Amino acid sequence: MDATILVNRTHRLPRKAIPQTLVEPEIIFDAPVGDRKRLLAVSAAKGVEALFARGKEEGIYLCGVSGYRSYERQEELYQKKRREQPKETGDPVHWIAPPGASEHQTGLALDVSCQAVDYQLDERFGETREGRWLKRCAPLYGFILRYPKGKEHITGYGWEPWHIRYVTRSLALYLTLTGLTLEEYYEQK
Ligand SMILES: [Zn+2]
C-alpha cells in the first residue's frame, strides 16, 4: 500500500488489502508480546523508532498501544459494538469505524500514549507534555496527527490526539505547513 493512501469512512479498503510486510518496531508497547497490534508496515516502523528515540533524548517517554489491525479484527470490534449498542446514535464522527474504514488496516497508523494518563487513549493525552511533544515532532519523522480538533466533519472521526499516521516526511511537513487534513489534500489534487 502506498504510504500516502487515503482511508476513511468513504474510502474503504477491501478485505484482501493486507500490508506486504509487517514488522515489530523496537519501541515500548503497552500490548502483550506476540500481539499483532505491535506490528507496523516497514516505513512506519522505521519512522516510529526514530521518533520515539528522539523523544527519549528529550526526556519524553512514549508508548505504542495499537498498530496494525486486520479487516477481520475490525469487523469483530464493529460487530461487538453493534451488539452492545444496536443503534448508532449521536454524532457519526464518534461511531466505531466499520471494517475497511480504519487506517490501522494499512499498518501505517499507531495509537500512542504515555504513563501520565495510564497508557489510555483519551483526550487527556493531548494535554500531556508527551502529547504536545508528539504533535510538534511527529511530522519530522513522517507522521501526522490524523484526526485534529475542529476537522471532525472532514475526517469523519473525532479528535484523537493519540493517533499518528505515517504519510512520508515530505507529505507530513506539507500537511503541517498548510494545516490540511489528508482528505483536504486529496480534494485539492
Ligand atoms: Zn488509531
Boltz pocket constraint, residues with backbone or C-beta under 6 A from the ligand:
constraints:
  - pocket:
      binder: B
      contacts: [[A, 66], [A, 104], [A, 109], [A, 110], [A, 111], [A, 162], [A, 163], [A, 164]]
      max_distance: 6.0
